[in-house]
Amino acid sequence: MDKAIFKEKFTAKLPADIKQASPQQLHNALGDTVMELFGGSWNESRQEHLSKRRACYLSMEFLVGRAVYNNLLCLGIYHEVEEVFSELGISLADLEVIEDAALGNGGLGRLAACFLDSAATLSLPLDGYGIRYKYGLFKQSIVDGFQREDIDDWTKYGDCWSVRCDEDTVLIEYSGQTVKAVPYDMPVFGCKTKNVGTLRLWQAEPVKEFDFDVFNRQNYLEASKEKIYAEDISRVLYPNDDTNEGKKLRLKQQYFFSCASLTDIIRKHKARFGSCDNLADYVTIQLNDTHPVISIPELIRQLVDNEGFTFEKALETAKKVFNYTNHTIMQEALEKWYCPLVEELLPRIYEIIIMINEALIADLYNLGVEKKKINSMKIIKGDLIHMADMAVYASSHTNGVAEIHTQILKDSVLADWYKIYPERFQNKTNGITQRRWIALCNMELSSLITELLGSDQWVVKLDELKKLAVYADDENILRRFIDIKKAKKVQLAEFIAAKEGVKIDSESIFDIQIKRLHEYKRQLLNAFSILYIYYGIKDGSIKDFTPTTFIFGAKSAPGYKRAKAIIKYINEIGRLVSSDPETKDLIRVVFVSNYNVSYAEKLVAAADISEQISTAGTEASGTGNMKLMLNGAVTLGTYDGANIEIVQEAGEENNYIFGAKVEELEKIVPEYDSRRLFAENDKIRRVVSSLIDGTVSDGGSGDFRELYTSLLDGASWHAPDHYYLLGDLESYVETKLRSNADYGKDRLAFAKKQWLNMCNAGKFSSDRTIADYAENIWNIK
């Protein structure tokens, strides 16, 4: 980049007195300048992608985070832009206030964003398709310990990293409603390459904005009805669906972006070839979980109704085009749509799903499958459409996202399918982009890595970090690593003080659990362990405890009552330990508000201990564990998801593993009695009883009592303590105390464990994952 040209173009977009420009004005001017300077490369890449076989990644969410810093880093102009800002008397750090793009929720969306980053860096023709949510999930605040939700108006000051493309607008037809899908394109800049990927996000808009005649009749709300109903489709991510209207809106969202994306893909293909006869030769589509699986009958509809295909030919094309990534083994998360709802909203799609189901039944009979088994494998069972079954049947490949997860799919969740189509199943262990998750968020550690390796090629070849293992016994290097970790902890402490109004000790251990709030992720187990340790310090059974700050970051779905109760409970535990003179200098609990990508960047760089404590066999992979590992945190976790592979890479001796394994739980669970454990173990009983004995308060909501009951008596839909919190609690506390003692006794030895985790994180680059997809599923180059 010519710095002088950049400076000229940038300043031309700002007011005369640059120092008076707001951060939003600076951001928009910077974004517009970068888009102007690098727009040519983007256009060339678009044409290059369309000229060969390409892959399209369909995902309900893309948690891209704040774009500005990552874009500058990937383009290789971060420090030049920083110099220009400095010369102008302003600071690039002023842009810290810019909102994250609110386009995702948790690991699913962040994974999709990492994949696009890696594909762009590897110069692969992969582009993403999703929804441009106006308000995203929600903006979280913590009020009196409770989660509160508000709109996340991330485009309030504009969106300089997106380009509206009205000429590619698509009409989406539901029964009784037609809306426009208007695309906004976002560039995904590759690192050390001229390749630029594209994330195309669809925004729902009305065909008719406003009915003037109705307005003149003074029926004001009715005059804007079409606009309201249309814009509802892309207003928020995952609207509450505990009513039929909520379910209908979710189905609308899924069909909306699936139909729009497929229409766009077919248009582009026909512009080149004139027909769709060779569509499967040039296009492959990855379905990220079950949300976009409605794309399968939609592609068949378009090929049959618009392109003259027979149903049989369209189905065979769909099987060749689509691939499916499964992200969960939990039945409640494997989507099932109510047949009357689909028939009401999308009657033609429902007809095609019935035809797909009939084709499946015929195929299974021809393969000699017995009738009872066929009935369990049908796509339509009773009055429910099983989307995961349709995805496996009408695609080329199905993949899990960690070795243990894929094995569980083969052994249980999708075992019937694996027996019939074993060649379709693959594992693709998830990964993260090292550009954002260390090169950007931990520049101090990145500088040390580059210095020791002699170049920054590790930014695109993360396996290079393995060479740094030779420094694991070098006291000078480990001291420098400790100093960097301390600097990142100071930075995080200052940020938390400013944002949350809470002071934490940067000299303490930073024990961090950051992930979506769900019962199986067991944030409640973490809270129980803190209370267990608190009581142990109080009664003298736990001595020489190294001061620790326990940091949580999570959002609960707005309608998830138990998850919200767990947030309140964590905050109550925090209040208890910080107000007690005996423990206030030893234990601190902080629940950070509005956890998002930008907050995560600060948290992962500062962490000493990474909490990955889901019940064995429940977490498909996890990617937060990889981000924390890469920045030199040890894993305190179960044998679950990618934790197993982390331990294989970095060594169990350098991590802290506890709890029952999958094969052990298979034997334990049938006979497990949480009430017996509660009755026989005084320490466990004291901790769990805090939910009802007045130790902490749920504000009179009764939510803590419901948590208590779920652990000891269960509910209509699950057995007592179905995520085995009480069963794993003592093993967890013992292992947590061991990690605490190791840190306190020998900081240098603990730093060696941290260093070796970082050195062995190379496998967990999303570059490796995407290269595997490209070669073994997509066949793109």
N, C-alpha and C positions, 0 to 999 in steps of 0.2 A: 504494500500500500504506500502511495506517495503521501507522506504526512502533511505536506503543505497543501495539497489538493483537498485532503480530508478536512483540514482546519478551515480552509476557505469555505467549503460547502457547509460545514457544520455551523460556523458562526453566522452564515447568511440566513440560517433558519431561526436565529435567536434574536431577542430584543437588543437594542443598542447597548444597554447596560447589562452585560451578560451576568454580572454578579447578582442582579435582581431577579434572574430567571428562576422559576420554581423547579424542583426536581422533576416534575412531570413535563415541563417544557424542555428541560435538558434531555430527558429520556426520549421524548418524541423527536427532537431534532437529531439526536444521535442515531435512533432507529431509522429515521428517514434517510439519513446520510449513508449509513451502512447498506440499506436496501438499494439505494441508488448506485453505490459503487460496485456492489456485488450482484446486482440484478442480472447482469449479462451471464454470469456463470450459472445462475439459477435457471435461466431460460434454456441455456445450452444443455444442462443436465436433464431438464424435463424432456427435451426432444430425444436425448440419448436414451433415456429410460423407455420411451415409447417405441424406439427403433429396434428393440430386442425383446426377448422373453423377460417379463417383469413380474414381481410379486407385489401384492396389495395386502395390507395388514388392516383388518377391520376390528375395531375395538370400541366398546362403549365409553371408554375413558382413556385419555392421554394426559398424565399428570406431568406436564412439561416444566412447571415451575416458572421462575423468573427467567426470561430469555436473554436479557441484555448481556450479562457477564459471561454466560456460557457461549453465546454467539461470538463475542470478542475473542474469547480464549480459543475456540475452534478455528476461527479465521486467522489466528496468529497475530492479532493486532491489539491485544489487551494492553500491553505496556506502552505501545505507541499512543493509543487513545488516552491512557492515563497521563502521559507526558503532555499531550495537547490540553487536557483539562487543567493540569497544573500550571501550564504557561498562561492560561486564561484566568487564573486565580480562582478556579473552582475545583471540586474534587469528585472523582468517579464514585467515591464512597457515598456521595449524596443520593445516589440512585438506590440505596438500600431500602428506601421507603416505597419503591415501586412494588405494586401488588404482583403476587404470583398469578399466572393464568389458572383460573379455577376450573380446570377441565377434568379432574379426576378425584379419586378418594384415597386409595391406598396402593398396595403393591401391584395390583393388576394394571393400573394406569401408569405407574412409574416404570414398570417393566416395558410397557409399550413405548414410552418415551425413550428409554435406554436403547431399545431395539432400533428405533429410527436413527438415533445418534450413531450407533455402531454400523448400521448399513450404509449411512452416508460416508462414514470414515473409511469403510472397506470398499467404497465405490461400487456398491451393489445397487441394482435398480429395484429398490423397495420404496413404496410410498404408503402413507397411512390415510385412513378414512375414519372419521368420527363425528361427534356433535359439538357444535360451538355453543356451550351452555352460557346463558346470560349471567346467571348467578352461581354457577357451579354447585358444589355440595351445600356448604353454608360457611359463614364466618362464625367461629366459636368464641364465646367468652365464658369465664367461670365466675358465677355470681353466688356467693355464700356456699361455695363448694359444688354447686350444681352447674351442669352444662346449659348454656343458653345459645340459641341459634339466631343468626341474623343473615341477611342477604350478603353475598360476597360479590359486590359490583366491580369486578376486576377491569372492566372496559370503561369505567366512569370517565377517565381522562384520555380515552382513545386507545387504539391498539396498533402501534406502529410496526409490529412484526407480522401483520396479516394483510393480505390483499383481497378485497372483495371481487368476485368474478361473476357478475350478473349474467354474462353471456352463456354460462354453463348451468343456469338455474334449471331445476327439475321439478315437475309437478308430481305430487304424491297424492294418490287417491285412496281414501278410506270410504267405507259405506257411509254416505251422508256428509262427507267432508273432503274437500280438496285443499291442499296447502302447497306453498312454494318451498322448495329446499334451495337456499341460496348458499353457494360455497364461498368460504374464506380460506385462502391458501397461506400456509405458514412455512417458511423455509427451514430446512434442517441442515445446517452447515456441517460438512465433514471436516475432520481435522487432518492437516497435512495432505490435502487433496483438493481439487477444484470441484469435486462432486457435491451437489446440493440435493438433498431429498425434499419431498413435499408432504406436508400434513394437510390434507383437505378436510375442513370441518364445515358441517352443514348447519345453517341457521334456518329455523322455521319462520315463515312469514305468510300473511294472508294473501289470497289471490285478489281480494277486494279489501282495501285498507279501511274503508269507511263508507257507510250507507247514508248519503246525504238526505234522501227522501225520508228515511226513518227518523233521522235527526230532526228534520223540519216538522215531523209530527210530534216532536218533543219526547220521543222515546229514546233518551240519550244513551243509556247503557246498551240497548239493543243495536244501536247504530254502530257500535264498536265490537259487537259480539264476535264476529268472524276473526278480527285481529287478536282478541284475547285468547280464543280457543286455539288459534294457530300458534301463537307465540308461546303458549303453555308447553308445547311439545319440546322446545329447546330452552325452557326457562331454567330448570334445575336438574341436576344429576340425581338419579335414584329418588324420585318423589315417593313420599309415604304411600304404601300400597296395601294398607290394612282394610280398605274398602274396595268395592268393585270399580269405582271411578278411578282410584289410584292404580289398580291393576291395568285398567284400560289405557291410562296415560303411559304406563311403562311399555305396554305392547306397542302403542303408537310410536314411542321413541325408537324402539328397536327396529320396527318396520321402516320408519322414516329414514334413518341413515343407511339401512341396508338397501332399500329400494333406490335411494338417490345415488349411492356409491356404485351399485351394479349398473344403473343407467349410464353413469359417467364412464365406467370401464368399457361398456359395450359401445358407446358413442365413439370413444377414442379408438377402439379396435376397428370398428367399421370404417372410420375415416381413413384408416391405413389399408384395410383389406377388402372392404366392401361388403363382407358378410361375416357371420359368426361361426362358419364351418370349422375354422382352425383356432377357435378361441382358446381351447385347452392347450394348444401348442405354444401360445404366447402369453397367457395369463394364468397365474396361480394365486389363490386367495387363502390367507390364513385367518381362521375364525378364532379370535382371542376370547375363549370361554364360550358359554352358551348364548350370551346376549345377541350376537349377530347370526345365530343359526337359522333364523327366519330367512336369511339370504338364500338358503338352499331352495325352498319352494319358490322364492321370488325370482331367482335366476331361471328356474324351469318355466315359470309363468312367462317371463319376457321372451325366452327362446321359443316357446310354443305359440303364444298369442301374437308376438310381434315379428318373429323371425322365421316362422313356418316350420319349426322343428316338430317331429312327432314327440310324444311324451317320452317314449323309450330312448330316443336319441338325446333329448334334453337331460334326462336323468343320467345317462352315461357321461355326458359332458360335465354335469355338476360333480359327479364322482371324481372326475379327473382334475377339475379346477380347484375344488375345496380341500382344505386340511383343517384339522381341529385340534386346538390346544385345550386340554382339560386342566383346570386349576383347583379342583376340589374333589374330595372324596365324600363330602357331606351331602346326604340326599336332599336336605332343604335348600342347598345352593345349586343343585342340578335342576335347572328350570323345568317346570311343567306348566303348560298353559291349559286353562279350562276350555274345552272344545266349544261350548256355546259362545264364549267371549270371542274366540278367534273367528268363528263363523259369522257372528254379528258384525265385527269390525272389518274383517278381511275375507269375505265369502269365497272369492276365487282362490286365495291362498289356502283356505281350508279344504277346498276341493282337491287341490294339488297334494296337500299333506295326506289326504285319504288315499290318493293314487300312489304316493311314495310308500305308504304303509302296506298297501296291497302288493306292491312290487316286492317289498321286503318279505312278506309272508310267502309269496311264491318262490322266491330265492331260497328261503330256509327249508321249505318242503323239498325243493330240488336237491338240496345239500344233505337231505336225509335227517334233518333235525326233528326230534319228536314233538308232538303237538303241545305238550305241557311246556316245553322249553320255548317254543315259538310264542306261546301266549305271554310268557314273561319278557320276551324280547321285542314285542310289537311296539311301534312308535306310539300308537294310540291304545292306551290301556284304560278301560272304563271310559270316563269322560275327560281324561287328561292326555295331552300331547307331551311326550317325553323328548325334550329337545336334545339331550345328550345322545340318546339312542339314534335319533335322526342324523346327528352330526357324525357318529361313527359309521353308520351305514352308507351315507351319501357323500363320502369323502375318500381321498386316497390314503391319508395318514392321520393317526391320532397319537398325540404325544403328551406324556407327563412332563413335569418341570423339575424333578429331582429323582435320583436313582430309586430312593425308597418309595416315593410317590408313584412312579411309573410301575414299580413292582406291585404295589397295592392295587392299582388299576387292573393289572393283569390277573392278580390273585383273587380279587373280590369284587370291586365296584363294577368293572367291565369284563369280568372273567368269561362270561358267556360269549362276548364279542371276540375276546382274545383267542378263544378256542377255535372259532370259525375263521377269523382273519388275523392270524398271528403276524403276518408280514406287514400289516398296516401299523403296528405299534412300535413307537420309538421313544427314547428318552432324550430330552433336551434340558439339561440342568440350567436353570436361570442364571443370569449374570447382570452386572451393572456396568455403566460406562465410567471408566476411570477419569475421563475428562472432567465431568462435573464432580465426581465423588472423591477426588483427591487433588487432581491438578488445579481445580478451581477453588474448592472449599478448604484446602490445606496447603496453601502456597509455601509455607515455611517447610513443611515436611517434603513437599515436592522438590524444593530447591536442594535439600540435602540428598534426596534420591538421585537427582540429576548430577550433582557434584560427584557422588560416589561412583555412578555408572559411567560418567564421562560424556553423556548426551541425554537428550530428553526423548529418545526413541521409545522409552517405556510407556509414553503417553498413548502410543498406538500399538505397543507390543508389551502387554502387562507381564508376560512370563519373564521379562528381563529382571523383575524384582527378585527372582530366585537367586540371582548372583549376589544379592546383598546379604544372604545368610552367613557369609564368611565373616561378617562384622558382629555376629551375635555374641561373641565373647570379647569384643573390643570396648573396653570401658569408656574410652573417649567418645566413641560414636554413640554408645548407649546413653551417656550423660547428655550429649547434644539432643538425642531423641527425647529424653525426659524433659529437657528445657523447652523443646518445641511443644510437647504435650501440655506442659504447665502454661505456656503462653496461650494455647488454644482454650485452656480451662479458664484463664483470666478473662479472655475475650467473651466466652460464653457467660461467665458470671456477671460481667458488666452488662451484657445484653439482657439477661434475665432480670437484673436489678432495674434496668430502664423500662422493660416491657411489662414485667409482672409485679414490680415493686417488692421483690423478695431478695434478700441478701444471702448469698451462699459462699462457703469457704472454698476458694480455689485450691487450697492445700489438701482438701479432703479427697477421698476416692469418689470419682464420678461413676455411679452405677446407673445405667440408662436403659429404659424400656420404651421404645418408640414404635408404635404400630397401631393399626386400626383397633378400636375397642371391640373385642368379642370374647365371649366366655371361653372359647377353646384356646385363645391366646394367653389366658390365665393371668391377666393383670391382678385379679383378685388373689391369686396364689402369692404373687409378689407382695401385695399389701399385707396378707396374713404373715408372711415371713418377717416383714418389718416389725409387726406387732409382737411376734414371737421373740425376736431379738430384743425389742424394747422391754418386754417382761423379764427376759433373761438378764439384761443389764440391771434392772431394778432389783431382782432377787439375788443377784450376785453369782448366778450360775454361768453367766457370760462375762469374761474378764478380758481386759486388754483389747477392746474393740477399736479398730482404726476408724477415726471419724469418716463418715460416708454421707454423701448427698445422693439420695435416690431420686432420679428424675424420670417422670412419665410424660409422654406426649401421645395423645390419641383423641380421635373423634368417635363418638357413638352415633349410629344412625338415629335420626330424630324420633323414630317410633320404637326404638329398642330399649324398653324400660329397664331391664336388668343391667345392661351396659351403662346406662345413665346412673343407676344406683351404685355401680362399682366406682364410677368417677367421684361421686359424692363420698363414698367410703374412703377412697384414697386420700381425698382432701381432709377428711375428718382425722385419719391417722396422722397426717402431716401436722394438723393443729395440735393433736395430743402430744406428739413427741417434741415439738418445738416449744411447747408451753411448760414442759417439765424441766426444772433446773438440773435434774440428774442426767438428762439425755439431750438437752438442746444443743450442746456442743459436740455431741457424738453422732446424732442422727438428724438429718434434714430431709424432708420430703417435699418435692416441688412438682406440681402438675402444670406444665406450661400450657398456655392457651393458644388456640388456633394453630396447632401443629401443622406445618406444611413443608414443602420442599426446601424453601429458604431457611426455615428454622432447623430442618434436618441437617443442612450443610454445616451449621454451627455445632449441632449436637454430636454428630458422628466424629468430627475432628477432635472433640474434647473428651470423648468417652474413655474410661479405663476398662470398664466391664460392660459387656453387651448381653442383655437379658433376652434369651431366646427359649422360652420355657413352656411352649405349647405342649399339650398332651401328645406323647409319641403316636405318630400315625395320623395326626389331624392337620398339620401344616403342610401344604403341598411342597413348598420350597422355602419361601422367605427370601427377601433380598436385602432387608435392613441388616441382617446378620453379616452379609457380604460387605456392605458399606462400612460398618463398624470395624470389621476385621481388617479391611484395607487401610484404615486409619490407625491401626495399632491398638485395637481393643481385644481383650481375651473374651471368649464366648463362655457364658454361664448358661448352660442349656441342656435340653433333653436330646435323646437320639431321635430327632425328628427332622423332616425336610432336608434342607441343605446343610444343617448342622453336622450331619454324619459325614458329608464330604469335606466340610471345613476341618473337622477333626482328622480325617484321613490325610489331608494336605498339610496341615500345620502341626499335627501330633496331639494326641490326647493329653500328653504331659504338659502341653502349653495352653490347655483350656480346662474348663471345669464342667464335667458332665455328670448329671444326676438322673434319678428317676427310673421308673419302669419302662422297658423297651416294648416295642409293638408285640413281639412274640410272647413276652411276659404278661402283658395286658390281656392277651387272648385267653390266658389261663386264669388270670386274676378276676377279671370283670364279671364272669358268670356267678361267682360266689362272693363278690365284694359287698361288704356291709358297712357303709360309712357310719351308721349309728353305733355299731359295735366299736369301731375305732374311736369314735367320739366319746363313748362311755368309758373306754378302757385307758385312754391317754389323757392325763390331766392337762398337759400343755396344749394339745390340740383343742381340747374342750374349752379351755380358757380363751384361746384366740377366736374360735368360731362363735363362742357365746357373746363376744363383743358386739355382734350384730343385733342382739336383743336385750342385753343386760344394762344398757344405759351408758356404757363406756364411751360410745360415740352416738351422734344423733343424725337421723335422716330427715329432720325437720318435720316429723309427724306424718310423713308420707306413707309409712308402712313398707317402704321398699327394702329396707334392710331385713325385716322379718321374712319377706318373700325370698330373699337370697338365702337366708338361714334354712328355710323350708326346702328350697331346691336342693340344698346340699345333703339334708338328712332324710327328707321324705320324698323328694322328687316332684314331678308334676305329671299331668295327664299324658304329656308327650315325651317324657324322658325319665330314666331311672335316677335314684338319688346320686348326687355327686358324679354325674355322667362324664365329667372331664377329669376325674380322679385328683382333685386338689388335695383332699385330706390324705389320700394314699401316698402322694409324693411329697407332702409338706416337710417331713423330718429329714428326708434325703436332701431336699432342696436347701433347707436351713443349714444343715451340716456342710454342704458344699459351698454355700455362700460364705459361711464363717471361715472355711479353709482359704477361700480366695482373699478374704479380708485380712486374715492373718499373714498370708504370703506377701501381700502388698506391704503390710506394716513391718514385717520382720526384715525384708530384704528388697528394697525398691529396685536395686539393680537387677536382681534375679527376675523380678516381676517384669521389668522392662525388656528383658531378654525374651520372655514369653510373648510380650506385645510385639516386639520387633519381628520375631519369627512368624507370627500371624500375618503381619504385613508382607513379609517376604514370600509367603506361600499363598497369596491371594490371587495369583495370576490366572488360575483356572476360572475364577469367578468374574472375568471380564465378559460383558455382553458381546464383545467382538468374537470371542470363542463360540458363544451360543449361536450368534447369527451366521457365522461361517458354516456351522454345522447344519442349520436350517437350509442355507443356500445350497449346500452340496447334496444333502441327503433327503430333503423334502421338496424344496422349490425348484431345484435344478436351474438356478440362475447364476450368472457369472459377472 
